[in-house]
């Protein structure tokens, strides 16, 4: 029920509770509590389209992911006046594992000064990484791309590789990516890894069209 004395965003969270409880009763109170905390600290989210707030909060119930900020698996973010449920690199990995799409997966950034070869025909990667001694050295190295290596439930290995020009294109298309507060600037390496994991994700979930996995691609 809508309470006209409450802010619109709070009404939508309260409205989402009933639907959330039907989908995932064990998580309802905890996750709606996290959602309320997130909105209380973000005035941009509070101004988002009411229906998008309802949809984003309910979508959490369709996944195994939590909004707990300590876990850093998923976030409620404002995008073009709409509230969007956004999954982190770690969140996508957790969803693949929870839905038995993989045994394990990791993403690795490739630098220009490393020995690297990707043989698409034989589905194999040869990579000898080098490790910077300092953060400054790490940030100064030129990157040529990023790949993910997934071990499937049957033991097979599947790779996905993206060159930096493709990753840069994704970055340019991301709203607010030029801002110093953008995740592309504050969490650069994680966003690069997320780009390749998200592309790999689409291939890895084929044959497993669950609501939880489909939610991550919205």
MARLOKOL-108580 format. One record per atom (N, C-alpha, C, O): atom name; y, z, x. Coordinates in nm, 3 decimals. Layout:
> CA Y Z X
...
//
This chain:
> N -0.119 0.000 0.084
> CA 0.000 0.000 0.000
> C 0.125 0.000 0.088
> O 0.132 0.071 0.188
> N 0.224 -0.081 0.049
> CA 0.347 -0.090 0.126
> C 0.441 0.024 0.091
> O 0.462 0.056 -0.026
> N 0.497 0.084 0.194
> CA 0.596 0.190 0.177
> C 0.731 0.135 0.220
> O 0.753 0.108 0.338
> N 0.823 0.118 0.123
> CA 0.952 0.056 0.152
> C 1.038 0.138 0.247
> O 1.137 0.088 0.301
> N 1.001 0.265 0.266
> CA 1.078 0.350 0.356
> C 1.036 0.335 0.502
> O 1.102 0.387 0.592
> N 0.926 0.264 0.525
> CA 0.875 0.245 0.660
> C 0.918 0.109 0.715
> O 0.940 0.016 0.637
> N 0.930 0.095 0.848
> CA 0.958 -0.037 0.907
> C 0.847 -0.135 0.872
> O 0.732 -0.096 0.853
> N 0.883 -0.263 0.864
> CA 0.786 -0.366 0.828
> C 0.665 -0.365 0.920
> O 0.552 -0.378 0.873
> N 0.687 -0.349 1.050
> CA 0.575 -0.353 1.143
> C 0.477 -0.239 1.119
> O 0.356 -0.257 1.131
> N 0.530 -0.122 1.084
> CA 0.441 -0.008 1.060
> C 0.362 -0.027 0.930
> O 0.245 0.011 0.922
> N 0.426 -0.087 0.830
> CA 0.355 -0.119 0.706
> C 0.238 -0.213 0.733
> O 0.131 -0.198 0.675
> N 0.258 -0.312 0.822
> CA 0.152 -0.408 0.852
> C 0.036 -0.342 0.926
> O -0.080 -0.376 0.902
> N 0.066 -0.248 1.015
> CA -0.041 -0.176 1.084
> C -0.119 -0.091 0.984
> O -0.242 -0.086 0.988
> N -0.047 -0.024 0.895
> CA -0.114 0.057 0.792
> C -0.200 -0.032 0.702
> O -0.311 0.005 0.664
> N -0.147 -0.150 0.668
> CA -0.219 -0.245 0.584
> C -0.345 -0.297 0.654
> O -0.448 -0.320 0.591
> N -0.335 -0.313 0.785
> CA -0.449 -0.365 0.862
> C -0.564 -0.265 0.872
> O -0.678 -0.304 0.896
> N -0.533 -0.138 0.852
> CA -0.636 -0.034 0.870
> C -0.757 -0.057 0.779
> O -0.871 -0.047 0.823
> N -0.731 -0.087 0.652
> CA -0.841 -0.103 0.557
> C -0.933 -0.218 0.598
> O -1.056 -0.204 0.594
> N -0.874 -0.331 0.636
> CA -0.955 -0.447 0.679
> C -1.027 -0.415 0.810
> O -1.143 -0.449 0.827
> N -0.957 -0.348 0.902
> CA -1.015 -0.311 1.031
> C -1.136 -0.220 1.010
> O -1.238 -0.237 1.076
> N -1.124 -0.125 0.917
> CA -1.231 -0.029 0.892
> C -1.355 -0.097 0.836
> O -1.467 -0.055 0.864
> N -1.336 -0.203 0.757
> CA -1.449 -0.279 0.704
> C -1.523 -0.353 0.815
> O -1.646 -0.361 0.815
> N -1.446 -0.408 0.909
> CA -1.505 -0.487 1.017
> C -1.564 -0.400 1.127
> O -1.668 -0.433 1.184
> N -1.497 -0.291 1.158
> CA -1.539 -0.210 1.273
> C -1.496 -0.064 1.252
> O -1.400 -0.019 1.313
> N -1.567 0.008 1.165
> CA -1.525 0.144 1.129
> C -1.518 0.241 1.246
> O -1.436 0.333 1.244
> N -1.603 0.224 1.348
> CA -1.605 0.317 1.460
> C -1.476 0.310 1.543
> O -1.435 0.409 1.603
> N -1.413 0.194 1.545
> CA -1.295 0.175 1.629
> C -1.163 0.187 1.555
> O -1.057 0.192 1.617
> N -1.168 0.193 1.422
> CA -1.047 0.178 1.342
> C -0.936 0.276 1.380
> O -0.826 0.234 1.415
> N -0.963 0.406 1.374
> CA -0.858 0.505 1.399
> C -0.805 0.496 1.542
> O -0.684 0.502 1.564
> N -0.895 0.482 1.638
> CA -0.854 0.478 1.779
> C -0.768 0.356 1.808
> O -0.661 0.369 1.868
> N -0.813 0.238 1.767
> CA -0.741 0.114 1.798
> C -0.609 0.103 1.722
> O -0.511 0.054 1.776
> N -0.607 0.149 1.597
> CA -0.481 0.147 1.524
> C -0.381 0.244 1.586
> O -0.260 0.222 1.580
> N -0.431 0.352 1.646
> CA -0.345 0.444 1.719
> C -0.284 0.378 1.841
> O -0.166 0.395 1.869
> N -0.366 0.303 1.915
> CA -0.315 0.229 2.031
> C -0.211 0.126 1.987
> O -0.107 0.112 2.050
> N -0.241 0.054 1.876
> CA -0.149 -0.048 1.827
> C -0.014 0.014 1.792
> O 0.091 -0.043 1.823
> N -0.015 0.128 1.727
> CA 0.109 0.194 1.689
> C 0.190 0.233 1.812
> O 0.312 0.216 1.814
> N 0.123 0.286 1.914
> CA 0.192 0.324 2.038
> C 0.257 0.202 2.103
> O 0.370 0.210 2.153
> N 0.185 0.089 2.103
> CA 0.236 -0.033 2.164
> C 0.361 -0.081 2.092
> O 0.460 -0.120 2.155
> N 0.358 -0.079 1.958
> CA 0.473 -0.125 1.881
> C 0.592 -0.031 1.895
> O 0.707 -0.076 1.899
> N 0.566 0.098 1.903
> CA 0.675 0.195 1.915
> C 0.756 0.174 2.043
> O 0.875 0.208 2.048
> N 0.692 0.119 2.146
> CA 0.760 0.102 2.275
> C 0.809 -0.040 2.300
> O 0.856 -0.071 2.409
> N 0.798 -0.127 2.199
> CA 0.835 -0.267 2.219
> C 0.914 -0.320 2.099
> O 0.856 -0.353 1.996
> N 1.045 -0.327 2.113
> CA 1.129 -0.371 2.001
> C 1.110 -0.520 1.970
> O 1.135 -0.562 1.857
> N 1.067 -0.598 2.067
> CA 1.042 -0.740 2.042
> C 0.922 -0.757 1.949
> O 0.923 -0.843 1.860
> N 0.817 -0.676 1.969
> CA 0.701 -0.682 1.880
> C 0.739 -0.640 1.739
> O 0.691 -0.697 1.641
> N 0.824 -0.541 1.729
> CA 0.865 -0.489 1.598
> C 0.932 -0.596 1.513
> O 0.931 -0.587 1.390
> N 0.992 -0.698 1.577
> CA 1.064 -0.802 1.504
> C 0.976 -0.923 1.473
> O 1.025 -1.021 1.416
> N 0.849 -0.919 1.509
> CA 0.760 -1.033 1.488
> C 0.728 -1.054 1.340
> O 0.741 -0.963 1.258
> N 0.686 -1.175 1.308
> CA 0.645 -1.211 1.173
> C 0.541 -1.111 1.121
> O 0.440 -1.089 1.188
> N 0.563 -1.050 1.004
> CA 0.472 -0.946 0.953
> C 0.326 -0.989 0.942
> O 0.236 -0.913 0.978
> N 0.303 -1.110 0.892
> CA 0.164 -1.155 0.877
> C 0.095 -1.169 1.013
> O -0.025 -1.142 1.025
> N 0.170 -1.210 1.114
> CA 0.111 -1.223 1.248
> C 0.074 -1.086 1.305
> O -0.022 -1.074 1.380
> N 0.151 -0.983 1.270
> CA 0.118 -0.847 1.314
> C -0.014 -0.804 1.252
> O -0.102 -0.753 1.321
> N -0.027 -0.825 1.122
> CA -0.151 -0.792 1.052
> C -0.270 -0.865 1.115
> O -0.373 -0.803 1.143
> N -0.256 -0.997 1.136
> CA -0.367 -1.077 1.188
> C -0.407 -1.034 1.329
> O -0.526 -1.022 1.359
> N -0.309 -1.010 1.415
> CA -0.338 -0.973 1.554
> C -0.412 -0.839 1.562
> O -0.506 -0.824 1.639
> N -0.368 -0.743 1.482
> CA -0.433 -0.611 1.483
> C -0.575 -0.621 1.429
> O -0.667 -0.562 1.487
> N -0.594 -0.694 1.321
> CA -0.728 -0.709 1.263
> C -0.821 -0.782 1.360
> O -0.940 -0.753 1.365
> N -0.767 -0.877 1.437
> CA -0.850 -0.952 1.531
> C -0.914 -0.862 1.637
> O -1.021 -0.894 1.690
> N -0.851 -0.750 1.668
> CA -0.911 -0.656 1.763
> C -1.045 -0.608 1.712
> O -1.138 -0.588 1.790
> N -1.057 -0.591 1.580
> CA -1.180 -0.542 1.518
> C -1.296 -0.640 1.533
> O -1.412 -0.602 1.527
> N -1.262 -0.768 1.554
> CA -1.365 -0.870 1.564
> C -1.423 -0.881 1.706
> O -1.512 -0.962 1.731
> N -1.371 -0.802 1.797
> CA -1.415 -0.809 1.937
> C -1.471 -0.675 1.983
> O -1.467 -0.576 1.910
> N -1.523 -0.675 2.105
> CA -1.571 -0.552 2.167
> C -1.463 -0.492 2.257
> O -1.489 -0.397 2.331
> N -1.342 -0.548 2.250
> CA -1.234 -0.513 2.342
> C -1.144 -0.405 2.282
> O -1.126 -0.399 2.161
> N -1.088 -0.323 2.367
> CA -0.996 -0.218 2.325
> C -0.853 -0.249 2.366
> O -0.829 -0.319 2.465
> N -0.758 -0.195 2.291
> CA -0.616 -0.206 2.325
> C -0.572 -0.093 2.417
> O -0.455 -0.084 2.453
> N -0.665 -0.008 2.455
> CA -0.633 0.103 2.546
> C -0.559 0.048 2.668
> O -0.618 -0.029 2.744
> N -0.433 0.086 2.689
> CA -0.355 0.028 2.801
> C -0.413 0.060 2.938
> O -0.387 -0.013 3.034
> N -0.489 0.167 2.948
> CA -0.551 0.203 3.076
> C -0.656 0.100 3.117
> O -0.673 0.072 3.235
> N -0.726 0.043 3.018
> CA -0.834 -0.052 3.046
> C -0.781 -0.191 3.083
> O -0.848 -0.265 3.154
> N -0.662 -0.226 3.035
> CA -0.600 -0.355 3.065
> C -0.690 -0.473 3.029
> O -0.703 -0.568 3.107
> N -0.752 -0.467 2.911
> CA -0.841 -0.574 2.866
> C -0.772 -0.670 2.769
> O -0.801 -0.789 2.767
> N -0.681 -0.617 2.688
> CA -0.613 -0.699 2.588
> C -0.477 -0.638 2.557
> O -0.455 -0.519 2.575
> N -0.386 -0.726 2.509
> CA -0.249 -0.683 2.483
> C -0.200 -0.744 2.352
> O -0.244 -0.853 2.313
> N -0.110 -0.676 2.285
> CA -0.036 -0.733 2.174
> C 0.099 -0.776 2.231
> O 0.175 -0.692 2.281
> N 0.130 -0.906 2.224
> CA 0.253 -0.955 2.284
> C 0.330 -1.041 2.185
> O 0.271 -1.104 2.097
> N 0.464 -1.045 2.198
> CA 0.544 -1.133 2.112
> C 0.549 -1.274 2.171
> O 0.573 -1.291 2.291
> N 0.528 -1.373 2.087
> CA 0.535 -1.513 2.133
> C 0.591 -1.599 2.021
> O 0.527 -1.617 1.917
> N 0.710 -1.651 2.043
> CA 0.775 -1.736 1.944
> C 0.782 -1.665 1.809
> O 0.748 -1.723 1.705
> N 0.827 -1.542 1.811
> CA 0.847 -1.459 1.692
> C 0.716 -1.422 1.621
> O 0.718 -1.378 1.506
> N 0.604 -1.440 1.690
> CA 0.476 -1.398 1.632
> C 0.406 -1.300 1.725
> O 0.419 -1.309 1.847
> N 0.333 -1.208 1.665
> CA 0.253 -1.113 1.742
> C 0.119 -1.179 1.773
> O 0.053 -1.231 1.683
> N 0.080 -1.176 1.900
> CA -0.042 -1.245 1.944
> C -0.130 -1.146 2.020
> O -0.082 -1.067 2.100
> N -0.261 -1.153 1.992
> CA -0.358 -1.076 2.069
> C -0.396 -1.157 2.192
> O -0.458 -1.263 2.180
> N -0.359 -1.108 2.308
> CA -0.380 -1.180 2.435
> C -0.481 -1.104 2.520
> O -0.470 -0.983 2.538
> N -0.581 -1.177 2.573
> CA -0.684 -1.115 2.654
> C -0.654 -1.134 2.802
> O -0.609 -1.241 2.844
> N -0.678 -1.032 2.880
> CA -0.660 -1.040 3.024
> C -0.782 -1.107 3.088
> O -0.882 -1.134 3.021
> N -0.771 -1.134 3.217
> CA -0.885 -1.185 3.294
> C -1.005 -1.093 3.278
> O -1.117 -1.140 3.254
> N -0.983 -0.962 3.291
> CA -1.093 -0.865 3.279
> C -1.147 -0.859 3.136
> O -1.266 -0.836 3.115
> N -1.058 -0.881 3.038
> CA -1.101 -0.881 2.899
> C -1.193 -0.998 2.867
> O -1.293 -0.981 2.797
> N -1.160 -1.116 2.918
> CA -1.246 -1.233 2.896
> C -1.384 -1.212 2.960
> O -1.486 -1.247 2.902
> N -1.385 -1.156 3.080
> CA -1.512 -1.129 3.149
> C -1.595 -1.030 3.068
> O -1.715 -1.048 3.052
> N -1.530 -0.925 3.018
> CA -1.602 -0.823 2.940
> C -1.661 -0.883 2.812
> O -1.773 -0.848 2.773
> N -1.588 -0.974 2.747
> CA -1.639 -1.036 2.625
> C -1.759 -1.126 2.653
> O -1.854 -1.128 2.576
> N -1.755 -1.200 2.763
> CA -1.869 -1.284 2.799
> C -1.993 -1.198 2.825
> O -2.103 -1.233 2.783
> N -1.973 -1.087 2.893
> CA -2.085 -0.999 2.924
> C -2.138 -0.929 2.799
> O -2.259 -0.920 2.778
> N -2.046 -0.881 2.716
> CA -2.086 -0.809 2.594
> C -2.161 -0.898 2.496
> O -2.243 -0.849 2.419
> N -2.132 -1.029 2.498
> CA -2.196 -1.122 2.406
> C -2.314 -1.197 2.470
> O -2.361 -1.298 2.418
> N -2.359 -1.146 2.585
> CA -2.478 -1.198 2.653
> C -2.465 -1.346 2.689
> O -2.564 -1.420 2.686
> N -2.344 -1.388 2.724
> CA -2.323 -1.525 2.771
> C -2.346 -1.535 2.922
> O -2.374 -1.643 2.973
> N -2.334 -1.423 2.991
> CA -2.349 -1.420 3.136
> C -2.413 -1.289 3.179
> O -2.417 -1.192 3.103
> N -2.464 -1.289 3.301
> CA -2.501 -1.163 3.367
> C -2.382 -1.110 3.445
> O -2.353 -0.990 3.447
> N -2.313 -1.203 3.510
> CA -2.194 -1.166 3.587
> C -2.109 -1.290 3.608
> O -2.155 -1.403 3.595
> N -1.981 -1.266 3.642
> CA -1.890 -1.376 3.672
> C -1.778 -1.324 3.760
> O -1.733 -1.210 3.745
> N -1.732 -1.407 3.851
> CA -1.619 -1.371 3.934
> C -1.534 -1.494 3.960
> O -1.585 -1.606 3.964
> N -1.405 -1.472 3.978
> CA -1.313 -1.581 4.010
> C -1.258 -1.557 4.150
> O -1.226 -1.444 4.187
> N -1.248 -1.665 4.227
> CA -1.207 -1.655 4.368
> C -1.098 -1.758 4.395
> O -1.115 -1.876 4.365
> N -0.988 -1.713 4.452
> CA -0.880 -1.803 4.491
> C -0.913 -1.865 4.626
> O -0.961 -1.797 4.717
> N -0.887 -1.995 4.639
> CA -0.915 -2.066 4.764
> C -0.783 -2.098 4.835
> O -0.690 -2.151 4.775
> N -0.778 -2.063 4.963
> CA -0.657 -2.085 5.043
> C -0.677 -2.202 5.139
> O -0.789 -2.237 5.175
> N -0.567 -2.262 5.177
> CA -0.571 -2.384 5.258
> C -0.637 -2.363 5.394
> O -0.695 -2.456 5.450
> N -0.630 -2.242 5.449
> CA -0.685 -2.217 5.582
> C -0.833 -2.176 5.579
> O -0.885 -2.126 5.678
> N -0.899 -2.198 5.465
> CA -1.041 -2.160 5.453
> C -1.129 -2.284 5.446
> O -1.084 -2.392 5.407
> N -1.256 -2.268 5.484
> CA -1.355 -2.375 5.472
> C -1.405 -2.375 5.327
> O -1.462 -2.277 5.280
> N -1.383 -2.488 5.258
> CA -1.418 -2.495 5.116
> C -1.464 -2.636 5.081
> O -1.402 -2.734 5.119
> N -1.575 -2.643 5.007
> CA -1.625 -2.772 4.960
> C -1.691 -2.753 4.824
> O -1.776 -2.666 4.807
> N -1.651 -2.836 4.729
> CA -1.708 -2.831 4.594
> C -1.782 -2.961 4.567
> O -1.720 -3.067 4.558
> N -1.914 -2.953 4.553
> CA -1.996 -3.070 4.524
> C -2.030 -3.068 4.375
> O -2.121 -2.998 4.332
> N -1.955 -3.146 4.298
> CA -1.974 -3.148 4.152
> C -2.112 -3.198 4.115
> O -2.176 -3.144 4.024
> N -2.160 -3.300 4.184
> CA -2.289 -3.361 4.151
> C -2.404 -3.261 4.160
> O -2.493 -3.261 4.076
> N -2.401 -3.177 4.262
> CA -2.511 -3.081 4.280
> C -2.475 -2.941 4.229
> O -2.553 -2.847 4.244
> N -2.356 -2.929 4.167
> CA -2.311 -2.801 4.114
> C -2.319 -2.691 4.219
> O -2.381 -2.586 4.198
> N -2.255 -2.718 4.334
> CA -2.260 -2.619 4.442
> C -2.123 -2.606 4.508
> O -2.048 -2.703 4.518
> N -2.093 -2.486 4.554
> CA -1.969 -2.459 4.625
> C -2.002 -2.390 4.756
> O -2.082 -2.297 4.761
> N -1.939 -2.438 4.863
> CA -1.948 -2.374 4.993
> C -1.810 -2.321 5.028
> O -1.713 -2.397 5.037
> N -1.801 -2.190 5.047
> CA -1.669 -2.129 5.068
> C -1.682 -2.013 5.166
> O -1.760 -1.921 5.145
> N -1.604 -2.020 5.273
> CA -1.599 -1.910 5.369
> C -1.458 -1.851 5.365
> O -1.367 -1.899 5.432
> N -1.441 -1.745 5.285
> CA -1.307 -1.688 5.269
> C -1.258 -1.615 5.394
> O -1.335 -1.562 5.473
> N -1.126 -1.615 5.407
> CA -1.059 -1.537 5.511
> C -0.969 -1.436 5.441
> O -0.912 -1.465 5.336
> N -0.956 -1.320 5.499
> CA -0.882 -1.214 5.432
> C -0.756 -1.177 5.510
> O -0.760 -1.153 5.631
> N -0.645 -1.174 5.439
> CA -0.517 -1.140 5.501
> C -0.516 -0.993 5.541
> O -0.582 -0.910 5.478
> N -0.442 -0.962 5.644
> CA -0.434 -0.824 5.691
> C -0.328 -0.743 5.616
> O -0.335 -0.620 5.611
> N -0.232 -0.812 5.557
> CA -0.125 -0.743 5.485
> C -0.096 -0.818 5.354
> O -0.133 -0.934 5.338
> N -0.029 -0.749 5.261
> CA 0.010 -0.813 5.136
> C 0.108 -0.927 5.162
> O 0.102 -1.030 5.096
> N 0.197 -0.908 5.257
> CA 0.295 -1.011 5.291
> C 0.226 -1.137 5.340
> O 0.262 -1.248 5.302
> N 0.126 -1.119 5.426
> CA 0.050 -1.234 5.476
> C -0.024 -1.302 5.361
> O -0.027 -1.425 5.352
> N -0.084 -1.222 5.275
> CA -0.159 -1.277 5.161
> C -0.069 -1.364 5.074
> O -0.107 -1.474 5.035
> N 0.051 -1.313 5.042
> CA 0.142 -1.385 4.954
> C 0.201 -1.510 5.018
> O 0.249 -1.599 4.947
> N 0.198 -1.518 5.150
> CA 0.256 -1.633 5.219
> C 0.157 -1.748 5.236
> O 0.197 -1.860 5.270
> N 0.029 -1.722 5.215
> CA -0.072 -1.826 5.235
> C -0.067 -1.929 5.121
> O -0.044 -1.894 5.005
> N -0.090 -2.054 5.156
> CA -0.087 -2.160 5.055
> C -0.222 -2.169 4.985
> O -0.326 -2.173 5.051
> N -0.221 -2.173 4.852
> CA -0.343 -2.180 4.773
> C -0.371 -2.325 4.733
> O -0.279 -2.401 4.702
> N -0.498 -2.363 4.734
> CA -0.534 -2.498 4.692
> C -0.604 -2.499 4.556
> O -0.620 -2.604 4.495
> N -0.645 -2.381 4.509
> CA -0.710 -2.376 4.379
> C -0.783 -2.246 4.358
> O -0.769 -2.151 4.435
> N -0.863 -2.243 4.252
> CA -0.940 -2.123 4.219
> C -1.068 -2.167 4.149
> O -1.068 -2.264 4.073
> N -1.177 -2.097 4.176
> CA -1.303 -2.129 4.108
> C -1.366 -2.002 4.053
> O -1.338 -1.891 4.099
> N -1.452 -2.021 3.953
> CA -1.530 -1.910 3.899
> C -1.678 -1.941 3.917
> O -1.722 -2.056 3.908
> N -1.753 -1.834 3.943
> CA -1.898 -1.846 3.964
> C -1.967 -1.754 3.865
> O -1.954 -1.632 3.874
> N -2.041 -1.812 3.771
> CA -2.107 -1.734 3.667
> C -2.259 -1.738 3.685
> O -2.318 -1.843 3.707
> N -2.319 -1.622 3.676
> CA -2.465 -1.613 3.673
> C -2.506 -1.601 3.527
> O -2.469 -1.505 3.459
> N -2.582 -1.698 3.478
> CA -2.621 -1.703 3.337
> C -2.740 -1.611 3.310
> O -2.806 -1.568 3.405
> N -2.768 -1.581 3.184
> CA -2.881 -1.493 3.151
> C -3.016 -1.541 3.206
> O -3.104 -1.460 3.233
> N -3.031 -1.675 3.222
> CA -3.157 -1.729 3.276
> C -3.158 -1.735 3.429
> O -3.255 -1.784 3.488
> N -3.053 -1.686 3.491
> CA -3.047 -1.684 3.637
> C -2.977 -1.803 3.700
> O -2.949 -1.802 3.819
> N -2.947 -1.905 3.621
> CA -2.879 -2.023 3.676
> C -2.733 -1.988 3.711
> O -2.674 -1.895 3.656
> N -2.677 -2.067 3.803
> CA -2.539 -2.048 3.847
> C -2.454 -2.163 3.793
> O -2.493 -2.279 3.802
> N -2.339 -2.130 3.736
> CA -2.248 -2.232 3.685
> C -2.109 -2.211 3.746
> O -2.060 -2.098 3.752
> N -2.047 -2.320 3.790
> CA -1.916 -2.313 3.855
> C -1.810 -2.382 3.771
> O -1.840 -2.471 3.691
> N -1.688 -2.341 3.790
> CA -1.571 -2.411 3.736
> C -1.462 -2.404 3.841
> O -1.434 -2.296 3.895
> N -1.399 -2.517 3.871
> CA -1.293 -2.520 3.972
> C -1.167 -2.583 3.915
> O -1.174 -2.683 3.843
> N -1.052 -2.524 3.946
> CA -0.924 -2.580 3.907
> C -0.834 -2.590 4.029
> O -0.813 -2.490 4.098
> N -0.780 -2.708 4.058
> CA -0.684 -2.720 4.168
> C -0.552 -2.655 4.128
> O -0.525 -2.635 4.009
> N -0.469 -2.621 4.226
> CA -0.346 -2.550 4.198
> C -0.251 -2.631 4.110
> O -0.175 -2.572 4.033
> N -0.252 -2.764 4.119
> CA -0.159 -2.841 4.037
> C -0.188 -2.822 3.888
> O -0.096 -2.823 3.806
> N -0.316 -2.803 3.853
> CA -0.350 -2.777 3.713
> C -0.308 -2.636 3.672
> O -0.258 -2.616 3.561
> N -0.330 -2.541 3.760
> CA -0.291 -2.403 3.732
> C -0.140 -2.392 3.719
> O -0.089 -2.321 3.632
> N -0.067 -2.462 3.805
> CA 0.079 -2.463 3.797
> C 0.127 -2.525 3.666
> O 0.228 -2.482 3.610
> N 0.055 -2.624 3.617
> CA 0.090 -2.687 3.489
> C 0.076 -2.586 3.375
> O 0.160 -2.579 3.286
> N -0.032 -2.507 3.379
> CA -0.053 -2.403 3.278
> C 0.059 -2.300 3.286
> O 0.110 -2.254 3.183
> N 0.096 -2.265 3.407
> CA 0.204 -2.167 3.424
> C 0.335 -2.219 3.365
> O 0.405 -2.144 3.296
> N 0.369 -2.344 3.391
> CA 0.495 -2.400 3.340
> C 0.498 -2.403 3.188
> O 0.604 -2.391 3.127
> N 0.381 -2.420 3.126
> CA 0.374 -2.427 2.981
> C 0.372 -2.290 2.915
> O 0.381 -2.279 2.792
> N 0.361 -2.186 2.995
> CA 0.359 -2.050 2.944
> C 0.500 -2.001 2.915
> O 0.588 -2.011 3.001
> N 0.522 -1.947 2.796
> CA 0.654 -1.898 2.758
> C 0.701 -1.788 2.852
> O 0.628 -1.692 2.880
> N 0.823 -1.803 2.902
> CA 0.883 -1.698 2.984
> C 0.826 -1.686 3.123
> O 0.849 -1.585 3.190
> N 0.751 -1.786 3.169
> CA 0.685 -1.776 3.300
> C 0.784 -1.770 3.416
> O 0.751 -1.723 3.525
> N 0.906 -1.818 3.392
> CA 1.007 -1.817 3.499
> C 1.076 -1.681 3.513
> O 1.146 -1.657 3.611
> N 1.056 -1.595 3.415
> CA 1.118 -1.462 3.420
> C 1.054 -1.376 3.528
> O 0.934 -1.386 3.553
> N 1.135 -1.293 3.591
> CA 1.080 -1.204 3.694
> C 0.986 -1.100 3.635
> O 0.908 -1.038 3.707
> N 0.993 -1.082 3.502
> CA 0.907 -0.986 3.435
> C 0.776 -1.049 3.387
> O 0.687 -0.980 3.338
> N 0.765 -1.181 3.401
> CA 0.645 -1.251 3.355
> C 0.523 -1.205 3.434
> O 0.532 -1.173 3.553
> N 0.407 -1.202 3.365
> CA 0.282 -1.165 3.432
> C 0.250 -1.262 3.545
> O 0.180 -1.227 3.640
> N 0.303 -1.385 3.535
> CA 0.280 -1.483 3.641
> C 0.348 -1.440 3.771
> O 0.309 -1.485 3.878
> N 0.447 -1.355 3.762
> CA 0.515 -1.305 3.881
> C 0.468 -1.164 3.920
> O 0.456 -1.133 4.038
> N 0.442 -1.080 3.821
> CA 0.401 -0.943 3.851
> C 0.252 -0.931 3.880
> O 0.209 -0.843 3.956
> N 0.171 -1.020 3.820
> CA 0.026 -1.019 3.841
> C -0.022 -1.161 3.873
> O -0.111 -1.213 3.806
> N 0.038 -1.221 3.973
> CA 0.012 -1.362 4.005
> C -0.136 -1.394 4.021
> O -0.187 -1.485 3.955
> N -0.206 -1.320 4.107
> CA -0.346 -1.352 4.136
> C -0.433 -1.339 4.011
> O -0.522 -1.420 3.988
> N -0.406 -1.237 3.930
> CA -0.486 -1.218 3.809
> C -0.464 -1.332 3.711
> O -0.559 -1.375 3.646
> N -0.341 -1.383 3.699
> CA -0.313 -1.493 3.608
> C -0.378 -1.623 3.655
> O -0.422 -1.704 3.574
> N -0.383 -1.643 3.787
> CA -0.451 -1.760 3.842
> C -0.600 -1.753 3.809
> O -0.659 -1.852 3.764
> N -0.659 -1.637 3.830
> CA -0.801 -1.620 3.800
> C -0.828 -1.633 3.650
> O -0.929 -1.690 3.609
> N -0.737 -1.581 3.570
> CA -0.754 -1.591 3.425
> C -0.755 -1.737 3.380
> O -0.830 -1.773 3.289
> N -0.673 -1.822 3.443
> CA -0.667 -1.963 3.405
> C -0.803 -2.031 3.420
> O -0.846 -2.104 3.330
> N -0.869 -2.006 3.531
> CA -0.999 -2.071 3.552
> C -1.107 -2.004 3.469
> O -1.198 -2.072 3.420
> N -1.100 -1.872 3.451
> CA -1.198 -1.802 3.368
> C -1.188 -1.850 3.223
> O -1.290 -1.867 3.156
> N -1.065 -1.872 3.175
> CA -1.047 -1.915 3.037
> C -1.105 -2.054 3.015
> O -1.163 -2.081 2.910
> N -1.088 -2.142 3.113
> CA -1.148 -2.276 3.100
> C -1.301 -2.265 3.104
> O -1.370 -2.329 3.025
> N -1.353 -2.185 3.197
> CA -1.497 -2.166 3.208
> C -1.552 -2.102 3.081
> O -1.662 -2.135 3.037
> N -1.475 -2.011 3.022
> CA -1.512 -1.939 2.901
> C -1.555 -2.036 2.791
> O -1.656 -2.014 2.724
> N -1.479 -2.145 2.773
> CA -1.507 -2.241 2.667
> C -1.645 -2.304 2.684
> O -1.715 -2.328 2.586
> N -1.684 -2.330 2.809
> CA -1.815 -2.387 2.834
> C -1.925 -2.282 2.818
> O -2.032 -2.311 2.765
> N -1.898 -2.161 2.863
> CA -2.000 -2.056 2.862
> C -2.032 -2.006 2.723
> O -2.142 -1.955 2.701
> N -1.940 -2.020 2.627
> CA -1.968 -1.970 2.492
> C -2.030 -2.078 2.403
> O -2.062 -2.051 2.287
> N -2.046 -2.199 2.454
> CA -2.107 -2.305 2.372
> C -2.246 -2.260 2.329
> O -2.326 -2.215 2.411
> N -2.273 -2.272 2.201
> CA -2.401 -2.225 2.148
> C -2.396 -2.081 2.102
> O -2.495 -2.028 2.051
> N -2.282 -2.017 2.120
> CA -2.266 -1.878 2.075
> C -2.132 -1.865 2.003
> O -2.041 -1.798 2.054
> N -2.118 -1.928 1.886
> CA -1.988 -1.932 1.817
> C -1.960 -1.806 1.736
> O -1.931 -1.815 1.617
> N -1.967 -1.690 1.798
> CA -1.941 -1.566 1.726
> C -1.793 -1.549 1.698
> O -1.710 -1.611 1.764
> N -1.761 -1.465 1.600
> CA -1.621 -1.438 1.568
> C -1.548 -1.379 1.687
> O -1.432 -1.411 1.712
> N -1.618 -1.291 1.760
> CA -1.555 -1.224 1.874
> C -1.511 -1.325 1.979
> O -1.399 -1.317 2.029
> N -1.599 -1.419 2.012
> CA -1.566 -1.517 2.115
> C -1.463 -1.618 2.067
> O -1.376 -1.659 2.143
> N -1.471 -1.657 1.941
> CA -1.373 -1.751 1.886
> C -1.234 -1.689 1.885
> O -1.134 -1.759 1.904
> N -1.227 -1.559 1.864
> CA -1.097 -1.488 1.862
> C -1.025 -1.502 1.994
> O -0.902 -1.508 1.997
> N -1.099 -1.505 2.103
> CA -1.038 -1.511 2.237
> C -0.972 -1.645 2.264
> O -0.890 -1.657 2.355
> N -1.007 -1.747 2.186
> CA -0.953 -1.881 2.210
> C -0.840 -1.916 2.115
> O -0.787 -2.028 2.122
> N -0.801 -1.826 2.029
> CA -0.694 -1.856 1.933
> C -0.559 -1.860 2.002
> O -0.457 -1.884 1.937
//
